[in-house]
Amino acid sequence: MNEDLNDCVMCGEDVMHDRAAWLRGQGMLTTCLKCGERQARQVKHTVLTLHKQGPMAFTAEFGRTAAVGANNKGGLVR
């Protein structure tokens, strides 16, 4: 196995094998926790609690459109 696969692409710090494998499986860049958090904080997120589900995080653009019909049991949005 190539040792570089478990290095953070931003700072070069070692990344745990399980985290690196999960990130690659999701099609994401391999980052350490610090760089991943820094990258996530650059995007605004909206948390919505949808009907009969737990809280879900959306990006700000999609969160606005998803919030229009959230918790509307009949599906009719006026």
Number of C-alpha atoms within 10 A of each C-alpha: 5 5 7 11 15 21 18 21 16 12 11 13 15 17 19 15 12 10 15 21 16 12 14 13 10 9 9 11 14 24 24 22 14 12 16 14 11 11 11 11 10 8 9 12 16 16 14 18 13 16 11 8 9 9 12 12 13 16 12 14 11 12 18 13 10 14 16 11 15 15 14 12 10 7 9 7 8 5
